[in-house]
């Protein structure tokens, strides 16, 4: 009986050891593939020379422009660096990013200020900028490739989800939704396809329909993280002695409207003694031929608006001594 138990024990032990070996080999293969594929994707991501991903990397890691523009697509489409350069006598780069919230801008700002201090920053804010929206932190995925090399961004990136820090142990994860874009971004076709000028993306269509009434809810909940990010953005600029201007660029609308987020943003800017240019209802710009669609100016509108902003900046005392 004792001999039989010994034989069974040895067999079971052998089976268990075999299972452990197989599992170890499988895990080794998985981690090796993750490491190799992740490093390959990282290499080609940062090898891009055009497109939104390249422009984000340039803003985060390379630009040394005197003036930086922050904001979402309306920043990308509304602020022409060459116009601002000519008016202000300072180099300029548009660091706006399509679909990006204030949390994204703060992460980029922290990386920029770690490298150098620009002389001036213009932050463009949107209507409903602080609205609490379920799942809205998913857009921070555009920052995932920088998590490993930019510790100053990590606390913001980790807001995406409870297990974000664990997921980011993977080499593939930061790029798993960007593979096609990375592939396209490494082709000559992409360089020809995108039409950008120091981060500015011109829109050439002209609005031909009747001017609509801009209607949206006003009783939305405010996201405390977005609101805090706005306050920290202002504070970080002040601590770095960077001249900050905040603006809400125009919308094409027949009616004059108010927005809770803009009211809050203006009140905070006033308290912090930061100039706020509210052009959301600016009548001289409510002309259809200046718009691509209701929230976006075309290149003619952007030129008009960029000159307007530059002139407003020149009127303030903050411009003195920074050229």
N, C-alpha and C positions, 0 to 999 in steps of 0.2 A: 504493500500500500504506500509506504514511504517512497519507494522508487518511482511509482506511478505519479505521485504528486510532484516529485522532482522533475520528471520528464515534462509534465504539463507546464510547470513553472518556467522551465528553460524554453519551451516552445512559445509560451506567451511573452516571455521576455524578449525572445528573438523577434517576434512579430511587432512588438512595441518599438524595439530599436529600429527595425526596418521602417516603421511608420515615421519615427522621428527623423531618420535620415532623409526619407522622401520629402517630408514636410520642410526640412531645412534646405534641401536642394531647390525645392519649389520657391520658397521665400527668397533664397539667394538669387534665383533667376528673375523673379519679379522685381526685386530691388535693383538688380543690375540693369534690367531693361528700363526701369524708371529713371535711373541715373543717366544712362546713355541717351535715351530719347529726350529727357529733360534738358540735358546739356546741349544736345543738337538743336532743339527748339530755341533755347536761350541764345545760342550763337547766331542763328538766322534772324531771330527777333531784333537783336541789337545790330545786325548787319544791314538792316533796311536803310535806304537812302531817300525814301519818300513815303508819303501817306501819313495818316493820323498817328500811328504808333511811332513812327520816326519823329514826327513833330513833337509828340509828348516827351520822348527821350531827349530831344534837343533842348526843350524848355527846362527839363529836370536836371540835366547833366552838363549842358554845353553853353547855352547862351550867356553872354555877358552884357546884354543890351542895357542901356541906361533906363529905358522905360519898358515895362512889361504889362500886357493886357491879360486879365483873367476873366473867365466867364464861360458860358456854354456856347451853343451854336450862334447865338446872337452876338456874342463877342467876336467869334471867328469871322462873321459876315459883316459886322458893322464898323470895325476899327481898322483903318488902313495905316499900317506902320509908316509908309513913305510920306503920307500927309502929315502925320504927327511929327516925324523927323524934320520935315521942312519947316513946320511952324515952330517947333520947340527947340530945334537945334540939338537934339539928342537922339542917339540910336534907339531903335524900338523893335520889339518882337511881340507878336500876338501869340500868347500861350493858351488861348481859349481851346476848349475841347467840346465837341458835340455831345449833348446829353449829360453834361457833367454838373453835379450839384456843388454846393458850397464846401462840402466835405472834401471833394476832389481838389478844389482850388487850394484849400488849406494844406493838404498833403504836399502838393506841388510847391506851394510857397515855402514850407518848412525845408524842403530840399534845396530850393534856390537860395534861401538865406543862410544855409549851411555852407554854400560855396562862395557867395558874394552878396553885397547889398546893392541892389539897383537904386537909382536916384528917385525913381517914381514908379508907382503901380496904379493902374486903373482897374477897378473891379466892377464888372457889369453884373447887376443882379436882375432876376426875372420876376414877373408877377408870380405869386404863389411859391416864392423861393423857399419859404420855411414850412410849407405844408407837409403834414405827416401823411405819408403814403406807404401802404403795406408793400413790402418787397422792394422799396426804392433803393436800398443799399446794395442791391445786386449790381448796379452800374459801377460800383467801385472795383469791379473785376478788372477794369482797365489799368489799375494800379498793381495788380498781382505780380507782374514781372519784376517790379522794383522792390518787393518785400524783402528779399534776401540781402540786397546791397544797400538798402536805405532804411536803417532802423528808425529814423525820425518819422517814417510813414506808418509804421506797424500798428500803432494803437488805432489809427483811422481805418486801415485795411481790415483789421480784426473785427470791426463793427459789422462786417458782412454776415457773420453768423457765429453761433456758439462754438462750432468746431473748426473755425477757420484756421487757427494756429496749427491744429493737428493736420488738416488737409494740406497745409503749406509745407509739410515735411516732404511731400512728393515733389519731384522735379518736373513732372509733366503737368500737374494741376494748374500752375499759373498760366499755362499756355493752351489748355485743352479746348478752350472756346475760340482760340485765335489762329488755329492751324492754317485754315484757308487764307486768312488775311496775311499771315506771315509768308505763305507761299507766293501770293500775289505781290506782296510788298518787296520781294526780292527779284522781281522781273523788271525789265526795261519798260514793259507796257504800263506799269503802275506809275512810273515817272512821267510818262506822257499823259496819262489819264487824269492825274490830279493837277489842279491849277491853283497853286498856292504862292503867296508872296510874303515871306517872313511870318508865316502862320496865318495870314489873312486869306480867306477863301471867298472870292467874288461870286456873286449870283447875278445872272444877266437877264433873267426874265422880267417882264413888267406886268403888274397886276392890271387886268382888263375888266374884271367884274365890278359890280357896284360895291361901294365901301360898306362892309358889314358893321353891325353893332357887336362890340366885344363883350361877350357875356360869360361869366364864370361865377362859381359859388364864393361867398365871402365868410361863411360860418365854419370854415375848415379848422381842424386842430393843428396847432403848431408843433413841429418836431423840435424837442428841446436840444437834441444833438446838433441839428442844423443851425439853430439859433446860437448855440454856444460856439460853434465853428466860426460863425460870422464875427462874433465878439473877439475870439482868439485871433482871427485873421487881422482885425484892426489893431489889436494889442501887439501882435508880433511885428507888424509894420512900424508901429510907434517905437517899440523897443530897439528896432534895427535902424531907427532914424530915416525911414523911407517915407517919402511924401506920398500919401495915399489919397486917391480920389475915387469915389463910388458913384456909379451912374446907373440909371435905368433907361436904356435906349427905347426909341419909340415903337409903338404898335399901330397898325393901320386899323382905325376904328372910327365910326361915325359918332358914337357917344363918348362922353367924358366919363371916365370910371375911376374908382378907387380900389386899392387892393390892401388887404391886411398886412401882408408881408412887407410891401413897400413902405407902408406907414411905420411899421416897427423898425425897419432898416434905417429909415430917415431919422427917427427919434434917437436911435442908438448913435448914429453918425453925428448928430447934432450934439449929443451929450459928450462925445469923444472929440469934438471940435474937428471933425473930418468933413471936407466938402462933399455934398451929395447933389448930383445933377439929375433931377427927375424930368426926363424928356418923354415919359410914357404917354403923355397927353399933349405933346408939343404941336400946336396947330400948324406952324409953317412946314412941318414934315408930314402932315396928313394929306399926302398927294399920292394917288394910286401909282403913278409912273415911277415913283421912288421905291416901290416895294416889289419883292419877288413873291411873297405871300404875306398874310396879315402880320405874322410876328417878325418877318425878316426883310430888311432893306436890300435892294439890289445894289450893284456897284455904284450907280449914280447917287442913290440915297446914302450909301456908306461914305462916299466922298463928301457930300454935303454935311453929314453928321460928324465925321471925323474932324472937319474944319471947325464945326461948331464947338466940339469938345475942346479942341486945342485952343480956341479963342477964349473959352471959359477958364481954362487953366492959366492962360497968360494974364487974365484979369486978377487972379488971386496972388496973394503975397508969397505963397509957398514956392512959386517958380524962381524967386530971387535967390541967387547964389548957388544954384545947382547945375548950371551949364558947364 
